[in-house]
């Protein structure tokens, strides 16, 4: 299994500002994923981040709003830019399980709870 | 892409009973289906995976079935305990052949002592 940590665990931000969320994994992984979970809702995939290539964004999410970095095989950041109250959510990173044999089983971080005022 | 339906109403059962949760999907049959557990304030934790050619999978008190004709999976917890209280999420491959997941909205299970 993989151990994933996220920073910060929570934050309260003013609208119009940006927040960068960090995700650290205790082992090298190829694929990392960023999700958003709005209150009472399920997880929505924002983007897939592979080391050495541009992140792949899902419909409804764009790089200008959610820039992602993946500088190495154990670390990624997600920035929420020009925030509005609608961005208030829990942001989670996850990694594909090693030896998943193409099954996409994932390990998740604890999440970052963001509140935008 | 896939659409997943899980009962949004909470399921309340007595300790010791079997809890049964339902996951229905609406598009193509996926190569596999997964169940996760999520506790408040935490990320989901993987529980079980069942492949399209498997009818049933077990792990301790957990059992998952997969009916590709009905496009449905059932998740059972036998001899339920208050510690089983959580939200249970069903997940499938988002798009056929692509390595990303789509999740259902989850069903909250409350086991009463």
HADDOCK unambig.tbl for C-alpha pairs under 7 A between the chains (distance, minus, plus):
assign (segid A and resid 41 and name CA) (segid B and resid 105 and name CA) 5.86 0.50 0.50
assign (segid A and resid 42 and name CA) (segid B and resid 103 and name CA) 6.47 0.50 0.50
assign (segid A and resid 42 and name CA) (segid B and resid 104 and name CA) 6.22 0.50 0.50
assign (segid A and resid 42 and name CA) (segid B and resid 105 and name CA) 4.34 0.50 0.50
assign (segid A and resid 42 and name CA) (segid B and resid 106 and name CA) 6.65 0.50 0.50
assign (segid A and resid 43 and name CA) (segid B and resid 103 and name CA) 6.05 0.50 0.50
assign (segid A and resid 104 and name CA) (segid B and resid 99 and name CA) 5.90 0.50 0.50
assign (segid A and resid 104 and name CA) (segid B and resid 100 and name CA) 6.45 0.50 0.50
assign (segid A and resid 104 and name CA) (segid B and resid 101 and name CA) 6.97 0.50 0.50
assign (segid A and resid 106 and name CA) (segid B and resid 46 and name CA) 6.93 0.50 0.50
assign (segid A and resid 107 and name CA) (segid B and resid 45 and name CA) 6.74 0.50 0.50
assign (segid A and resid 108 and name CA) (segid B and resid 43 and name CA) 5.41 0.50 0.50
assign (segid A and resid 108 and name CA) (segid B and resid 44 and name CA) 6.12 0.50 0.50
assign (segid A and resid 108 and name CA) (segid B and resid 45 and name CA) 6.92 0.50 0.50
assign (segid A and resid 109 and name CA) (segid B and resid 43 and name CA) 5.73 0.50 0.50
assign (segid A and resid 110 and name CA) (segid B and resid 42 and name CA) 4.94 0.50 0.50
assign (segid A and resid 110 and name CA) (segid B and resid 43 and name CA) 4.77 0.50 0.50
assign (segid A and resid 111 and name CA) (segid B and resid 42 and name CA) 6.58 0.50 0.50
assign (segid A and resid 111 and name CA) (segid B and resid 43 and name CA) 6.08 0.50 0.50
